[in-house]
Each structure stands twice: as C-alpha cells, then as structure tokens.
C-alpha cells in the first residue's frame, strides 16, 4: 500500500466544498459538502483520498478529533506590497472625516505612494513578508496582491517584482494584479497619466501580472477612462478586475459586466441594475467588509440582495494601509454580523468562490482528489463556530501543498 506523507484523521467536520466547477450562487453557497468524522490522505503535495476510516500508512498522522478541516482561506483582494502605514488617520476618522476628506488633508493613497517610492526592493520584501507570515498564521494559503502604490513605471515594476519574488520564496502562493490606475499622482494631469498607463505601464505589467484592475470612482478614474484602461490591458493578456461602486454608484458593476471582468470589488453602492448585470455575466462580487468597518461607515455591501439576485460572492481583506488586517476569519465574522451572510455562505466566499475570483478553482478552494493539499485545521467543533467565537485565531494547523507549516515559527528574511 502506498505510503502517504500526511493523513488527517477523525475530523469532526471535513468541509470539502465539493460541487460544480464554477462559482457557487444562491442556495449553492450554503452547501459546504460536509463529511462527518472523516480523513484526508496527502502525498506529493496533492490530495489522494477523502473519506472515512482511511487505512493508508503515513509518515505523519494528524489527529483532528473535535476540530474542523477545510480548504485554506484564499484572499482575492489585497494591496500586500507597500511601505508607509497610516495609523494617524484614525483620529481623523473619529472626527468624522470621509475618505475624500482624509485624502485632501494629506493622507490616503498619496501618503503611502511617497513612502513606497522611497522604499528599496529589500525593504518592501521584508515588510510584505511579515504580513504574509501573519496571513498564513490565520489560515490564508493563497492571496492576490495588487500593485498601485507606485504610480510611476519604475515603482510599479518594483512592486510587481516584489510580489513575484515573494511567491517564489514564501509558502503562500501570490497572484499578481496590476493596479497602476489606483489614483492620479500629484503633479500629473489625467491626460498625462492615462498616456503613461496605456503606452508604458500596461506593457511593462503584461509579463509580471495576471490581472489588470482600476479604481473606478469619483475623484479617481471615470467609467470611460476605466474602460479604456481595462481594454488596453486585455490587449496585453491581462484579465480585467475593477474597484467598483465603493464610495458612490458610478456604474462600475455594469462596466465590469460589459468588459468581461472576472470580478467587481467593494460594491457598497452597487445598483439593482448592476447586480442584475453581474448575475447575468457571472461576474464575481468580491466584498470587503473590513473597509467600511475601518472607515466607520454605516453602509456595507448589500450581500444578501446580491446573493438573492444570483451574483457569486467572494470575501477578501482589502489588506492595505487604510484597512490593515490580515485575517480572513475576521472577514467571515464581519460578513455574518454586518452583511447578514450565513456562516456557510461566508465560508464558501472565503474559499471556493475566492479561488474562482483569481481563476484558481481548478487547483484550490475545495478538498478533492488531485487538488493541491492546501488545508487548514481549526480548533472549532463546527464551521458555525468561526463567526460565533470571534476575536481569536482558531487555526491550529496549516498545510500548504502537502507540507505542514508552523506559521508562528516561520520567519524568512530577504
């Protein structure tokens, strides 16, 4: 009998997420395909068998009695690589200042851009590596990483190169997105920056990124400008994503549907028409409840209405200097308490649908034969316990591509 590398035994709930090989919608998001008191056999980085009472010999056996086993969390929207935190903005938020007010006062994206431009490759690696270690500790095994804090070709290239280096030198897999269209840099006209984006930055990003994103919002990039950028990205092989309808209803959801985007992200003010179009085109809505939480906003994305309309929903942290959080467990909790998602919907959105949002569902996002063994064990009796018992880290074991990792002891230096 074949010797396994790892056997996970006696899981109280094995949350497999087995199902259709496409984004889950509506009632499908509540079907986690749970197997009680079950085992998982792993060899050479992949899942070999899933079932009860597996009898393979193994190099290592992990007893998951009383615990739940599920796919590693996937974070499909982060701004991982940056330098320059903005904790001073909290006082301004407490005074009632809006995102735009803070930008005008000298905070916001431009503050981080100035510090990121000054940061060396080595510094960006060190700072981003620390964030990755925390994410891994909280059960994230794959993440998307956007550029966007450079706003010039040289720095945007550095950010994408850092993401590539990290993906090769850290256990987590990192999927790169070009977000040069994050803001208009100071001292540059819109026309000048659009010309730079289209003629220089997108061609540079084509060999370094998989997706092209744009911040389509009042005061940033218009619908027409966003369309031009995303279409140019498509010519260079970059799949469209879009920051849509975060601060206002700008029609970003409709644009995402028109341009064939894999996802529209934020969506706090998405219209009914936008939801309907996204559902028709199966554009994944990536919801980021940490952002309105940290901005102290009363409005969250209308997740309940979006799910009922048929929009496939994923969750993400939006890790960035304005929303400094690495925990997908916290996103599940916020999704339940502030967006009225069920615990099952939130787990699906943080695993399988999140994998679909970065085009990785064929390898990760569910526990099935021949998929990557990206698996986490949580010290919870049921999956409902994740949002129920909040404010702590439930993860007891992280397995990435078949290798057990102790994130608390994982340290990598450049």
N, C-alpha and C positions, 0 to 999 in steps of 0.2 A: 504493500500500500504506500502511496506517495507521501513523503514527509512534508507537512505544512510548515511554513515559517511561523505563523501565529494562528491559534484557534481562540476565538472569543466564545466563551461558554455561558449558558444559562441566563441570557439577557431577559430581564423582566418584560421588556418590550423591545423588540427589534423593529425599528421604524424604517422600513425598506424603501418607501416611496416608489415601489414598482408600479408601473402603469403605462399609459400611452407615451410614445416617444415624441412628445410635443409639449408646449406649455400647458399646464393644467388650468382650467377655468371653472367658474361657478362651483357646483357641488363637488367636482373632482378635487378641488383643493382641500376638502375635508377628508378625503380618503388617503390615509397615510400607508395603507397596506402593512399593517402591524402584525407581526408574528409573536406570539407569547412564548416565553421560556425557550428561546431559540439560540442558535450558534452561527458563527461565521468562520469559514476557513479561508486563509490568505496564503498565497505563495507568489514569489517573484513580483511583488507589488500589486497584484490584482486579486480580486475576489474569486475564489474557486468554487465555493459551495455555500449555500444559505439554507438552513433548516434545523430541525430539532435532533438532538442526540447524535451529532456527528462524531464519528469514531476515528478520524484520521490521527495518526501520530503527529506530533508537532515539536518544534524547537522551543516554542514558548506558548503557554496557555494562560489566558487572562480570564479570571472568573468575574462575570458581570452580574452575578446574583443581586437582585434588588435594585439594579440600575437599568438605564435605558441606553440603547445603542442606536445611533443614527448617522446619516452621512455628515461629513464635515461641513460646517457652515461655509457658504460662498457669499462673499461681499462684492456685489457687482457695481458699486459706485463709491470710489474713494479718490481722494486727492493726496495720495500717500506721500509723494516726494515734494517737500517744501522745507524752507527754513524761515523762522520768524513767527513765534506764537503771538497771540493777541489777547492775553488774559485781561489786559487793561480795558478792553471793550465791555467787560461785564458791568462795570459801573455805569457806562453809558446806556446799556440795555436796561439796567434797573431804573434809570431816569426816564425811560420810555422812548429812547431814540430808536428809529427804524433802521433797517439795513442800509437804506439810502442815506439817512442822516449820518450814520457812522462813516460811510464812505466819504461824505463831504467833509467830515471832521478830521480826515487823515487816516482813518482806519481802513478796514476792508481789504479787498484783494490787493490794491496797490501797495499797501504797507508790507505785505508778505512778498510781493514781487521784488521790492527794493532789496530785501534781505536775502531772498533766494538767489538773485542775480550775483550777489557778493559771495555766496557760499561755494566752496570748491566741490568737485566731484566726491572727494573723500568725505567731506563733512556731510553732504547730502546722503551718502551711503550710510554713515554711522547713525544719523538721526532717523532715517527711514527704517533701518534695520531694527532699531529699538521699538519702533511702532509695530513692525511685523512680529517681533517676539511677543508683544502683548496680545496682538490679534490671535496668534497661534495658541497662546495660553487660554484664551477664551473660546477656542474651538473653530476658528476660521482657518481653513486649509487652502483656499484659493481666493484671490481678490483681483479686482480690476483696479488699475492705477491710472489716473488722468494726469497729463501734464497741465500747464496753464498758469503756473506762477513764474514764468519767464517773460512771455510776451515779446520776445525777440528770438530770432532764429537760433543764435548761439546757445542761449539758456534753455530754450525749449528742447533743443537737441540733447543738451546735458541731462535734462530731466528724464527724457525717454531712454537715454543710455544708462542712467542710474537704475531705472525700472528693469531694463534688460539684465544688467549686472546682478541685481537682487534676485531676479527669477532664477538665475543660474547658480547663485551662491547661498540661497536660503531654502529651507524645506518647502515653503509655500510657493505655489505657482502664481505668477503675476501676469495678468493680461493687460497690455498697454493700450491706452486711448489717447489720441492727440486732441488737446483742448486749447490750442493756441487762441481760439476765439472765446476766451474767458472774459476779456474786458478790452477796452481800448487803452493802450498805455499812455501815460501822461506825456505831453509834448508831441503827440502824433495825431493827425487828423484821421477821421474814419476812412476817408478815401485812401490815404497813405497806408494805413494798416491793412485794409482789405487787399490792396495790391501786394503787400508783403506776404500776407497769408496765402493768397492764391498762387503767386509766382515762385515763392521761395520756401515757405514753411511747410505747406502740404506736400510738395515733392520730397522735402527732407524727411518728413514723418512717414512717408509711404513704406520705407524699408524698416521702420522701427516700431510701428503701431499697427494694430488690427482694426481699430475703430476711430472715427472722427466725430467729435462732439462740438456743440456750440451752445453758448449761454444766450438763449433767445429770450430777451426780457427788456422791458422799458429801461432805457439808460445804458443798455449794453448792445445787443445786436437785434435788428429788426427781423421780421419774417422774411423779407426779400433778401437781406444780407445773409441770413441763416441758410436759406435755400441755396444761394449761390455757393456758399462755403461747403455745404454738405454734398452738393452735386459735383463740385470740383474734387472733393475727397473721394467720391465714388469713382471718378475717372482714374484715380491713382490706386484703386483697390481697397479703399478704406470704407468700412461698413458704417452707416450713419447711426448716431445716437443724438439725443437732444435734451438739454436742460429746458423744460417746458412749463409754462404757466405756474411758476413758483410764487412770484410776487403779485402778478396780475394775470388775467385771462388775455393772453396775446394771440391765441390761436396756435400755440406751439404743438398741441396734441394733434390738431388737424394737419399741420406741416409734417409731423413725424409719420403720419399715415400716408401722406402724399409722396414723401421722398423714399418710402420703403425702409424707414428706420427700424432697427431691431428693438429699440426701446425709447420711451419718453420718460423723463426722470424729474422728480419733485411733484408736480401736478396738484399743488394745493388749490389752485383756482381753475382747474380744468372744467370746461363746459360740458353740458349734456351731449352736444353735438360732437365735441372732441372725444368723449368716452365712446360714443357710438361708432365713430370712425376707427378708433383704436381697436375696438372689439371686432369690427368687420375685417380689419387688416391683421389682426392678432399681433399688434404692437404691444410689447410688454411694458406695463407701467411699473417703474422702479420707484417705490415710495420710501421716503427718508424721514421718518418721524423724529429723528434726533435733531433735525434742523429747526422746525418750529418750536421744539422743546427748548433748545438753547437760545433761540431768538425771543422766547417768551410770547409767542404768538397764540392767539386763541383758535386759529384755523389750522386744521390738519387736512391732509389729502382725503377726499371722500371715498375711502377704501370700500366701505360697504356698498355704496352705489356703483362703484366701478366693477366690483366683483359680480354684483347682480346684473350688470349690463353685459358681462361676458369678457371684460378686459382681464388678461392674465396678469397677476400681480406678483412682483418680487419685492424683497426688502433689502435695504443697504444702510450702511452707517453714515455715508457722506463725510467720512473722516477728513477733516481739514482744519485750518487754524480757527475757523469760526465755530466749528462743531467738532470738538476734539474728543472723539470717542472711538474705541476700537472693538466694542463688544456687540456682536450680533444677538447675543442673549438679551441685551437691553433693548434692541430694536424689536424683538419679538414681544417683549413686555409692553413697550410703548404702543405697538400695533394693536395689542389687545385692549389696553386701557384707554387709549386716546383715539383709536381709529375703528374700534368695535369689530376687529377681526377675531375670529375664533382662534384658539390655540393651534388647532390643526391647520387652518389657513396660514397662520403666521409661520409655522414650521415648514410648510410646503414652500412658502415665499422666500424663506431663508436658505433653502436647499435646492430642490429640483428646479423651481421656476427661476431662481437666481442663476443656476447653471445655464438655463435657456437664454437668459439675458446677456450672457457673454459667449453664447454659442459653444458650450462645453457639455451639453447634456448627454452626448454620446459616451463621455468618459467619466463624469462625476455627477453628483446630485442625488443619486439613489444607490442602494445597496443591492447589486445584482451581479450575477456571474459575468466575469470578464471585464467588469469595470474597475477603474483604479480603486485600490483599497484606501480611500480617504474616509476615515471613520473616527467618530468621537464617542466616548462613553461618558455619560452624565450621571452623577450621583443623585438621581431622581427616581421615584417609584413609577411615575407615568410622565408622558410628554406634557400633560396639563400643568405639571409642577413647575415647568420652566417659567411661565409668567406668574404663576401663583406665588412662588417664593422668589421675590425679586431683590436686587441689590447685592447679590453674591455671584461668584463664579461656580457653576455646577459641574464644570468639566473635570473629570478625574483622569482621563486617558485620551491622548491624541495619537492617531496612527495616520501617517502620510505616506501614500504609495507603498503601503505594507511595512513601513518602519515605525516602530513606536518611538515617540519623541517626548522627552520631558521638557516642556516649554519653560518651566521655572528655572531650569538649569541650562537652557540653550542660550549661549552667548556667541555671537560672531562679530569679529572686528574686521575692518577693512584692511 
